[in-house]
Every structure is written in structure tokens, then in C-alpha cells.
């Protein structure tokens, strides 16, 4: 059953691939895919909550339907889009290669810790995870009797994402993935911001390394707190703002709005 908990990851990957087909840029596809995926999670959870239908069957059906739609969209893109000739890949400087290796090591080690170590810090036990169990019990995000006001008063988007993994897997072993994914996305977003501000490829690599090496980021990437989730959306807001200044496209304004809304919840 724990493998069903990976269904949201598969949907996220497919969303990013769809944007990769549309934009042709890996980093941009990761950020836009993450924004659209998070918007769908928030909207879908609110709808299920309104119907008092937050349970295994409903959540599973929603993710299966969403994944099927993504597969259909991707198949249409691959069918009707002409595949351009591949340009030769630019040479990677030794410094950039070394930074990439370090980032992969950081990511692999923190991912291992996130998967092996169950959520166990005080904040998670009394606030973040406790509210999720109430939602599952009540089949709704509605308020419930509690002596811990943070469970009711604080924004709850990050926990609604954790909720997907908790319900589908039937365990809390995958709960830390939300913060880890947000941390990885934040590193990519920092690089994109540096690029849009005119940094050279070595400068972009250095910016990503600096972001990945922050001690508080490493610590929180293996927990169920929500700081990295907020960080990811605020960085996406800044990145889309810089992109909009260049393109003036309404779609970039829409992505800014999604990032701003999610960054406050």
C-alpha cells in the first residue's frame, strides 16, 4: 500500500514533463509544474472537504483521474508536436560539474534520512501531523475541538499536501517528502533567479550550492514542518516576477498569483 503513496510524485513528474515539452527548459518546467501541481492539490482537497469525502477511496480516485489526464495531455503533446533537431549540449565546466556532484550528494543523503526517519520533532507531533489525523478522522478540513490553537489558526496548505501521502500510503513514512521536494525546488528556483539576474553558469551553480548548504534547509528538508514549502513559493513568486518583466505575458502573472497565494498558506 505504501507504493500508492508515490502516486502524487508520479503526477508531479508528469506535470513537469508536460511543461518541459511546452517550454524546453528543465528548471522552468520544474517550477511551473510544481506550481500547477500544488494548485491542483489545494483545489482538489478543498472540494473533497466540502463534500466530507477526505478518505482513501476518494483521494485515490482523484489522483488516478489526475494522472490519467496528464498521461493523455502528454501523449497529445508528443503526437502533434514536431520534435526539433537536438542542439549539441554545451560543455560543462569542471566547477559546475563539481557543484552538481555535491548537490546530488546533499539531495541523496537528505532524501535517505527523510525516508528512513519518521517524523519525530515536537512541532510536527503537536501541530503539523496532529491536524492531519483529525482531518482523516472527520473526512473534512473543518474546525474541530482542540486545545492547541495552532492546529486551527495557522495556514494549512503544506499539511494538505502531506495529507495525500498519509492517506494513500497508510503510514507517515512518506510525510517528510513534502519538505524535501520543496527544498529541492527551492534550490532550482534560486538558480533560476540568479540566471534571470544575469549570473553566468558558474554563478548559477554557486547560488544553488549556497542555497543547498544552508544548515536550516538541510535540517528541515527531513521534517514535516512547512518553512521550505513557503520558501519554495516565495522564490517562485520572485522568479516569475523577473520572468514577467522580460515577457509581459499574462500566464506569468497567473503563475505569480498561484505562488503568492500558496506562499501565504
WOHUWO-V499228 format. One record per residue. OMEGA is omega in degrees with one decimal (NA if undefined). Layout:
BEGIN
omega=OMEGA
omega=OMEGA
END
This chain:
BEGIN
omega=-177.6
omega=179.1
omega=176.6
omega=177.8
omega=178.3
omega=179.9
omega=175.7
omega=177.1
omega=178.3
omega=178.3
omega=177.4
omega=179.2
omega=179.1
omega=177.8
omega=178.8
omega=178.8
omega=177.0
omega=179.5
omega=176.1
omega=176.4
omega=-178.3
omega=-173.8
omega=-177.4
omega=-178.9
omega=-173.1
omega=-176.2
omega=178.2
omega=179.4
omega=178.4
omega=-177.1
omega=-179.7
omega=177.0
omega=178.2
omega=179.7
omega=-178.7
omega=178.7
omega=-179.1
omega=177.3
omega=179.2
omega=178.1
omega=-179.2
omega=-178.4
omega=-178.6
omega=-179.8
omega=178.5
omega=179.0
omega=178.6
omega=178.5
omega=179.2
omega=180.0
omega=-175.7
omega=-174.3
omega=176.5
omega=177.5
omega=-174.3
omega=-176.5
omega=-178.1
omega=179.9
omega=178.4
omega=179.5
omega=179.6
omega=-179.0
omega=176.8
omega=178.3
omega=179.9
omega=179.5
omega=178.4
omega=178.2
omega=179.4
omega=177.5
omega=177.7
omega=179.1
omega=-179.2
omega=178.8
omega=177.6
omega=179.0
omega=-178.6
omega=-178.0
omega=-171.7
omega=179.9
omega=177.0
omega=-179.6
omega=-177.3
omega=175.7
omega=-177.7
omega=176.2
omega=178.3
omega=179.9
omega=178.6
omega=179.0
omega=-179.6
omega=-179.9
omega=178.6
omega=179.1
omega=178.9
omega=179.2
omega=-179.9
omega=178.9
omega=178.4
omega=178.5
omega=179.3
omega=179.4
omega=178.5
omega=178.6
omega=176.9
omega=-177.2
omega=-178.5
omega=-178.5
omega=180.0
omega=177.1
omega=178.1
omega=179.0
omega=-179.1
omega=-178.1
omega=-176.2
omega=-176.4
omega=177.6
omega=178.1
omega=-174.5
omega=179.5
omega=-172.6
omega=-177.6
omega=179.9
omega=-176.2
omega=-174.5
omega=-169.9
omega=-170.9
omega=-175.8
omega=-178.0
omega=-178.7
omega=178.7
omega=179.5
omega=175.7
omega=179.3
omega=179.8
omega=179.4
omega=-176.3
omega=-178.4
omega=-174.6
omega=174.6
omega=-176.5
omega=178.2
omega=179.9
omega=179.1
omega=179.8
omega=176.1
omega=-179.9
omega=-171.7
omega=-178.9
omega=-179.9
omega=-177.4
omega=-170.7
omega=-173.7
omega=175.7
omega=-167.5
omega=-176.0
omega=-177.7
omega=-179.5
omega=176.7
omega=175.4
omega=176.2
omega=179.6
omega=-179.1
omega=-179.6
omega=-178.3
omega=-177.8
omega=-174.4
omega=-177.7
omega=-177.3
omega=-179.0
omega=177.9
omega=-175.5
omega=-179.1
omega=-174.8
omega=-178.1
omega=-177.4
omega=-177.5
omega=178.2
omega=-179.7
omega=178.4
omega=178.1
omega=177.5
omega=177.8
omega=177.7
omega=179.2
omega=177.7
omega=177.9
omega=-179.4
omega=177.8
omega=177.9
omega=178.7
omega=178.0
omega=178.3
omega=179.7
omega=-179.4
omega=177.1
omega=174.2
omega=-179.4
omega=174.3
omega=178.5
omega=175.0
omega=177.2
omega=176.8
omega=179.0
omega=179.1
omega=178.6
omega=179.3
omega=178.7
omega=178.6
omega=179.8
omega=-177.2
omega=-174.8
omega=178.6
omega=-177.3
omega=-178.7
omega=177.5
omega=177.8
omega=-178.7
omega=-174.7
omega=179.4
omega=178.7
omega=-178.7
omega=176.9
omega=171.4
omega=-171.1
omega=-175.6
omega=-179.5
omega=176.2
omega=177.3
omega=179.3
omega=-179.3
omega=-176.9
omega=176.8
omega=176.3
omega=176.4
omega=176.9
omega=179.1
omega=-178.3
omega=179.4
omega=175.9
omega=177.5
omega=177.7
omega=179.8
omega=178.0
omega=178.7
omega=-173.0
omega=-174.4
omega=-179.7
omega=-179.7
omega=-179.7
omega=177.0
omega=174.6
omega=179.3
omega=178.6
omega=175.0
omega=-179.8
omega=178.5
omega=-179.0
omega=-179.8
omega=-180.0
omega=-178.4
omega=-179.4
omega=178.9
omega=-176.5
omega=NA
END
